[in-house]
Amino acid sequence: MDGTLIDSSPAVAAAWKLLKETGYEFLDLDHILKSAHGYRTIDALRKWCKITDEELLKKEVVRFENAILSNAQDKAGSGGGIIALPGASQLLDDIERSNNNDHSQGWSVCTSSTHFYASQALPAAGLRIPKVFVTAESVTQGKPAPDPYLLGAKLNNVSPLDCIVVEDAPTGIRSGKASGALVLATCTSHTRASLERESPDFLVPNLS
């Protein structure tokens, strides 16, 4: 979702900065902003903030994602809010129109974010909410494990072999390929070279 359908980069960077300033001074923000994209929030905070207490971890996930939404709202007027990436709105409209004509087709958003965050971020960018939502809480193993996309296919009553996964991050590409789906990668958050190393089936600049 983030980096494929929407761009929330400035707000995400501000949320990581907040963590660094409030108890996690050891965070290497440059490294994290290059490496954490595609991980579930809970996995990213466990890994980089080194949080071992599960209750604290849950609270920090809420604080982090609230910070993203708050920062996005504050920056919306200056272009730093949550915005739809090129082609995203048209693609979702086309898919929905196709679904109305052929009910055997479906689509889902499989995101590493929580349902709380994702259900607010998409409308903030002016994008429709999917009927099938796979979020961080939906699976025990997030990307790069195949679980999110396997569940997305199951909830749409299709085989993952008949699905196309759209991804922008190496972890997501690995997840999609491990599920057995075809993977279309967009160069919207990572370099072409870093995505080519994951061998997606298709590679495009963006969804337009």
Buried (B, 14 or more C-beta within 10 A) or exposed (E): BBBBBBBBBBBBBBBBBBBBEEEBEEBEEEEBBEBBBBBBBBBBBBEBBEBEEEEEBBEBBEBBBBBBBBBBBEBBEEEBBBBBBBBBBEBBEEBEEEBEEEEEEBBBBBBBBBBBBBBBBBEBBEBEEBEBBBBBEBBEEBBBBBBBBBBBBBBBEBEBEEBEBBBBBBBBBBBBBBBBBBBBBBBBBBEEEBBEEBEBBEBBEEBE
